[in-house]
Amino acid sequence: MKRFVILDRDGVINLDSNSYIKSKDEWIPEEGAIEAIAMLTMAKIPVFVATNQSAVGRGIISNADLRKIHEKMVAIVMAAGGEICDIKYCPHVPESACNCRKPRPGLLNQIIDENKLKGSDGFFVGDAVTDLQAAKLAGCNPVLVLTGKGKNTLETCPEQSPVFDNLKSFVISLLK
């Protein structure tokens, strides 16, 4: 068994915004999230990111803007002793019906296939119903955090998966 963790980005690693994260200056980590990723790295558990980024498809930000946001995230994680092995994102709008936009499992399946992982050995941590659905479709263990949209998700889908206050509380539980 090779455990691994896939993380949603907005609302799990960083603060979410209804008007999208449009620049690296707007990207602000959730409390404890960076430390949590470092803890996973130190425990030799690979960390990946799978995120819907329709702001690209809507023309709100460019791929270059998104790359700068991700570069900032990776640099902050590295400075804390963590590593993000790969970031997969869906730039499409919901109406596109692509396979990569969560709740479809395309992004997770890419990570699993490219890294020769077994879905059931991994966890997908998210704050939205679509994250939980994608995890199940990819054969991963869904985990809900109450940051971002998590509290609303819990109200609409109670007891769908293990629930944690935030990413750090999940990681502490996983590493026990």
C-alpha distance (Angstrom), angle and dihedral (degrees) to the residues before:
residue distance angle dihedral
M1 . . .
K2 3.79 . .
R3 3.79 107.7 .
F4 3.78 118.0 -149.6
V5 3.78 138.1 170.4
I6 3.79 128.4 -140.5
L7 3.79 116.5 -164.9
D8 3.75 132.6 -158.8
R9 3.81 108.2 -134.6
D10 3.82 113.8 -143.6
G11 3.79 111.1 59.2
V12 3.82 93.6 10.7
I13 3.82 107.8 52.7
N14 3.80 97.2 14.8
L15 3.77 138.3 19.3
D16 3.79 112.4 -81.7
S17 3.80 126.0 -129.6
N18 3.79 129.6 -160.5
S19 3.81 87.1 -144.0
Y20 3.84 92.4 52.1
I21 3.79 130.8 -109.7
K22 3.80 99.0 -83.1
S23 3.81 103.7 171.9
K24 3.76 141.4 20.6
D25 3.82 88.2 -104.4
E26 3.81 90.1 60.4
W27 3.82 91.1 51.7
I28 3.83 105.7 98.2
P29 3.82 121.4 168.9
E30 3.79 121.6 -118.7
E31 3.78 111.2 -114.2
G32 3.81 110.3 -82.6
A33 3.82 94.8 1.4
I34 3.80 97.4 112.1
E35 3.79 91.5 47.0
A36 3.82 89.2 49.0
I37 3.80 91.9 54.9
A38 3.82 89.4 49.0
M39 3.81 89.7 50.9
L40 3.82 90.5 53.5
T41 3.81 91.1 48.0
M42 3.81 91.7 50.4
A43 3.82 88.5 50.6
K44 3.85 88.6 53.5
I45 3.82 92.3 -114.9
P46 3.82 109.6 141.3
V47 3.80 116.0 -126.5
F48 3.80 124.8 -151.3
V49 3.80 133.7 175.5
A50 3.82 126.4 -137.0
T51 3.79 114.2 -178.5
N52 3.79 140.2 167.3
Q53 3.81 108.7 -132.0
S54 3.81 105.7 178.4
A55 3.82 89.5 159.3
V56 3.82 84.4 83.5
G57 3.80 93.2 52.7
R58 3.80 90.6 44.8
G59 3.81 91.0 54.1
I60 3.82 92.4 -118.0
I61 3.81 92.8 120.7
S62 3.79 133.5 12.3
N63 3.78 127.9 -124.5
A64 3.81 86.1 -107.8
D65 3.83 90.8 56.1
L66 3.80 90.3 49.4
R67 3.80 90.5 48.8
K68 3.84 89.9 53.9
I69 3.82 90.7 50.6
H70 3.80 90.6 50.6
E71 3.81 92.0 45.7
K72 3.81 89.1 55.0
M73 3.82 91.4 48.3
V74 3.81 92.8 49.0
A75 3.82 92.4 46.7
I76 3.81 92.7 51.0
V77 3.81 91.0 47.6
M78 3.83 91.4 48.3
A79 3.82 91.6 48.7
A80 3.81 87.9 56.4
G81 3.81 92.2 50.9
G82 3.81 96.7 -99.1
E83 3.77 134.9 119.8
I84 3.78 133.9 -150.5
C85 3.79 105.6 -154.8
D86 3.79 96.1 -160.7
I87 3.81 141.8 -12.1
K88 3.78 120.3 -145.2
Y89 3.77 119.9 -174.5
C90 3.77 138.4 -179.7
P91 3.82 111.7 -139.2
H92 3.80 93.9 -174.8
V93 3.80 129.7 110.2
P94 3.82 116.8 -116.5
E95 3.81 92.2 -106.2
S96 3.81 92.0 62.0
A97 3.84 92.0 79.9
C98 3.81 90.6 -147.6
N99 3.80 121.3 164.0
C100 3.81 93.5 -124.0
R101 3.81 98.2 62.3
K102 3.78 113.7 93.5
P103 3.04 129.9 -93.2
R104 3.80 80.2 51.3
P105 3.80 112.6 76.0
G106 3.82 100.0 -129.7
L107 3.82 97.7 112.8
L108 3.80 93.0 45.7
N109 3.80 92.2 45.8
Q110 3.82 90.0 51.8
I111 3.80 90.5 54.3
I112 3.81 93.0 45.3
D113 3.81 94.3 46.5
E114 3.82 97.9 42.5
N115 3.81 91.8 49.5
K116 3.83 96.4 40.4
L117 3.78 92.1 -121.1
K118 3.80 131.0 153.5
G119 3.81 111.6 -123.1
S120 3.79 94.2 -140.0
D121 3.83 90.2 59.0
G122 3.80 91.3 59.9
F123 3.76 140.6 73.1
F124 3.78 127.0 -142.4
V125 3.79 111.2 -155.1
G126 3.78 116.3 -158.9
D127 3.77 144.9 149.7
A128 3.81 100.5 -142.8
V129 3.79 137.5 67.8
T130 3.81 88.6 -117.3
D131 3.81 89.8 59.4
L132 3.80 92.2 52.8
Q133 3.81 91.0 47.2
A134 3.81 92.9 49.4
A135 3.81 90.8 49.3
K136 3.80 92.0 53.9
L137 3.81 93.0 46.2
A138 3.82 90.5 51.2
G139 3.79 92.0 47.9
C140 3.83 93.4 -113.3
N141 3.77 127.0 134.5
P142 3.83 107.6 -101.1
V143 3.80 118.6 -136.2
L144 3.80 124.3 -173.0
V145 3.79 121.9 -151.9
L146 3.80 121.0 -163.9
T147 3.81 94.3 -135.2
G148 3.80 119.9 97.6
K149 3.81 108.8 6.2
G150 3.80 91.4 -14.7
K151 3.81 98.7 109.8
N152 3.81 91.4 51.3
T153 3.80 90.1 46.0
L154 3.79 91.0 52.6
E155 3.81 90.4 52.3
T156 3.81 92.4 52.4
C157 3.81 97.1 38.0
P158 3.80 108.7 27.2
E159 3.79 118.1 -170.5
Q160 3.80 96.2 1.2
S161 3.79 91.9 134.0
P162 3.80 141.9 -13.3
V163 3.81 109.3 -55.0
F164 3.81 126.6 -147.3
D165 3.79 132.7 178.6
N166 3.80 91.7 -121.5
L167 3.79 143.8 -24.6
K168 3.79 93.5 -79.9
S169 3.82 93.2 54.6
F170 3.83 89.4 51.2
V171 3.82 91.9 49.8
I172 3.81 92.8 48.3
S173 3.81 89.0 52.1
L174 3.82 92.7 46.0
L175 3.81 92.9 50.8
K176 3.82 95.6 49.3
